[in-house]
Amino acid sequence: MEHIKQRVVVKVGTSTLTHDSGSLDLRSMEHLVRVLSDLHGAGHEVILVTSGAIAVGTSRLGLPERPKELRMKQAAAAVGQCRMMHIYDKLFSEYNCSMAQILLTGDDVEDPERAEHLKSTFSALLEMGVVPVVNENDSVSSAEIETGHHKVLGDNDTLSAIVAELCRADLLVLLSDIDGLYDADPKAHPDAKLLHQVTDLTPEILEMAGGAGTWRGTGGMATKLSAARIAMSAGCDMVITNGARMEDLYGIVEGQDIGTRFLAGRDCRVKIEE
């Protein structure tokens, strides 16, 4: 297969980055950074969108559970973000990669002038061979998000799709705790099929995300399909896959049938796992 250099945005969720206790899963982080550094070394431009700041801060502060009070969540996010960036920087440095931290709020991507500055910043970093590591600025923006007064981002699936759009990425990969989009609940239906390719967000596909009271209604699939809409509209493919298998990133970048790929603007039928 011909090697095509791509601009790739990879989003990793809290469940992939942390243990049940809330502390960082260093083995998972190390594996992720190794694969991303290797893809970077192969000539791809890599951007990482990371979650986990509040969970890591909660653990670092020795709190018994995730804070419920907004100001305490923001404080935990500030502590956790610092901790995570320290470890990311250490790991990327070990693989001879330079990284940069970018913290975003809804205002940053909504305001046209600020969005243009962001594009320029991403462009400059990628030109210099730096890996941007992006997170929502929870210490500032979660007040707006949780009150619903300014809900632009609200979750890192949406954030990663907006970043992919800003950067004109070729590919967005969402690493989470699921293998992809199924045609039925795989827990209730053992014969449920994994959809490998989706070319159009039809009402049937959107129904698989579920509404209130359905099997996916309380999960994260709705936000992932929302992210797919943003990415596909921007001409960017998006893949949902399981973060437990970091090595799959190599095959995904090569276009292999791993997870569920949402194809941007191509004439291709929906492909289902045999």
SVG drawing of the C-alpha trace seen along z (x, -y; Angstrom):
<svg xmlns="http://www.w3.org/2000/svg" viewBox="-36 -39 51 53">
<polyline fill="none" stroke="black" stroke-width="0.4" points="0.0,0.0 1.3,-3.5 2.4,-5.5 0.5,-8.8 1.5,-11.3 -1.6,-12.5 -2.5,-15.1 -4.1,-13.0 -6.0,-14.1 -6.2,-11.5 -8.6,-11.9 -8.1,-9.8 -10.8,-9.4 -10.5,-9.4 -11.3,-5.7 -8.3,-4.9 -5.9,-7.2 -6.8,-6.4 -7.3,-3.4 -10.6,-2.9 -9.0,-4.7 -8.6,-7.8 -4.8,-7.8 -3.0,-7.8 -2.6,-4.5 1.1,-5.1 1.4,-2.0 -1.5,-3.1 -0.1,-6.7 3.4,-5.3 1.9,-3.0 -0.1,-5.9 2.9,-8.3 5.1,-5.6 2.7,-4.9 2.0,-8.6 5.8,-9.3 6.3,-6.5 3.6,-7.8 5.2,-11.2 8.6,-9.7 7.0,-8.1 6.1,-11.6 2.6,-12.0 1.5,-15.2 0.0,-14.3 -2.3,-16.2 -3.4,-14.7 -6.7,-15.8 -6.6,-14.4 -9.1,-14.1 -8.6,-13.2 -7.6,-16.4 -10.3,-16.4 -9.9,-12.6 -6.1,-12.9 -6.4,-16.1 -9.0,-14.3 -6.5,-11.5 -3.5,-13.8 -5.3,-15.8 -6.3,-12.7 -10.0,-13.4 -12.3,-10.5 -14.4,-11.1 -14.7,-13.4 -15.8,-16.8 -19.4,-17.8 -19.0,-21.5 -18.0,-23.5 -15.1,-25.4 -13.6,-22.2 -13.9,-20.6 -12.1,-23.5 -9.3,-23.3 -8.9,-19.6 -8.7,-20.2 -5.9,-22.8 -3.9,-20.3 -4.6,-17.4 -3.7,-19.3 -0.3,-20.2 0.4,-16.6 -0.7,-15.2 1.4,-17.7 4.4,-16.9 4.1,-13.2 3.2,-13.7 6.3,-16.0 8.5,-13.4 7.2,-10.6 7.3,-12.4 10.9,-13.6 12.0,-10.0 10.9,-9.3 12.6,-12.4 9.4,-14.4 8.6,-17.9 5.1,-18.7 3.1,-21.8 0.1,-22.4 -3.0,-24.1 -5.9,-24.8 -9.2,-25.8 -12.5,-27.3 -15.7,-27.7 -14.9,-31.4 -11.6,-30.5 -13.3,-28.4 -16.4,-30.5 -14.8,-33.9 -13.6,-34.1 -10.5,-36.2 -9.4,-33.9 -10.1,-30.8 -7.8,-32.2 -5.0,-32.8 -5.5,-29.2 -5.2,-27.9 -1.9,-29.8 -0.6,-28.5 -1.4,-24.9 0.1,-25.4 3.4,-26.8 3.7,-24.0 3.2,-21.3 5.6,-23.0 8.2,-22.8 7.5,-19.1 5.9,-19.7 3.0,-17.5 0.2,-19.8 -1.5,-18.3 -5.0,-19.8 -7.5,-19.9 -10.5,-22.0 -9.6,-24.6 -11.8,-23.2 -10.6,-25.7 -12.2,-28.4 -14.8,-27.0 -16.6,-24.3 -18.6,-27.1 -20.2,-28.0 -20.5,-24.4 -22.2,-23.1 -24.7,-25.9 -25.5,-25.5 -25.2,-29.2 -22.4,-28.7 -22.3,-25.1 -20.0,-25.1 -17.6,-22.3 -18.8,-20.4 -17.0,-17.2 -13.7,-16.2 -15.3,-14.3 -16.8,-17.6 -13.5,-19.4 -11.5,-17.0 -13.8,-17.4 -13.5,-21.1 -9.7,-20.8 -9.7,-18.5 -11.8,-21.1 -9.5,-24.0 -6.4,-22.1 -7.9,-20.7 -6.9,-17.2 -7.2,-14.2 -8.2,-11.8 -9.8,-12.0 -9.5,-8.9 -11.6,-8.7 -10.0,-6.2 -12.6,-5.1 -13.7,-2.0 -15.9,-0.7 -14.9,1.0 -17.1,-1.2 -20.7,-1.6 -22.9,1.6 -26.2,2.2 -27.6,3.3 -26.7,3.5 -23.8,6.1 -24.5,6.9 -28.2,7.7 -27.6,9.1 -24.5,11.3 -24.9,11.4 -24.8,7.6 -22.6,6.5 -19.9,3.8 -20.4,1.2 -16.9,0.8 -17.8,-2.0 -20.5,-4.7 -20.8,-7.3 -23.9,-9.1 -25.4,-10.0 -28.8,-8.7 -31.8,-8.7 -31.1,-4.9 -27.5,-5.5 -28.4,-8.4 -31.0,-6.2 -28.2,-3.8 -27.0,-6.6 -30.4,-6.3 -32.5,-8.8 -33.4,-9.0 -34.0,-5.6 -32.4,-3.6 -29.3,-1.5 -26.9,-4.2 -28.8,-7.2 -26.8,-7.7 -23.4,-6.8 -21.1,-8.7 -22.2,-7.5 -24.4,-10.6 -21.5,-12.9 -19.4,-10.8 -21.9,-10.9 -22.1,-14.7 -18.3,-14.8 -18.6,-12.6 -21.0,-15.2 -18.5,-18.0 -15.5,-16.0 -17.3,-14.7 -18.6,-18.2 -15.0,-19.4 -13.8,-16.7 -12.1,-14.6 -12.6,-10.9 -13.4,-9.8 -12.8,-6.5 -14.2,-5.2 -12.1,-2.4 -11.0,-0.8 -8.2,-2.6 -7.2,0.7 -5.5,1.6 -3.1,-1.4 -1.3,0.6 -4.5,0.4 -3.6,-3.2 -1.1,-2.0 -3.7,-0.1 -6.3,-2.9 -3.9,-5.4 -3.3,-2.9 -7.1,-2.7 -7.7,0.8 -11.1,1.9 -10.6,1.3 -13.4,-0.2 -16.0,-2.2 -14.8,-4.7 -17.0,-7.6 -16.0,-8.5 -16.1,-12.1 -17.5,-12.7 -16.8,-9.3 -19.1,-7.1 -19.0,-3.9 -21.7,-1.7 -21.9,-1.0 -19.7,2.0 -20.6,4.4 -18.3,6.9 -18.7,10.4"/>
</svg>
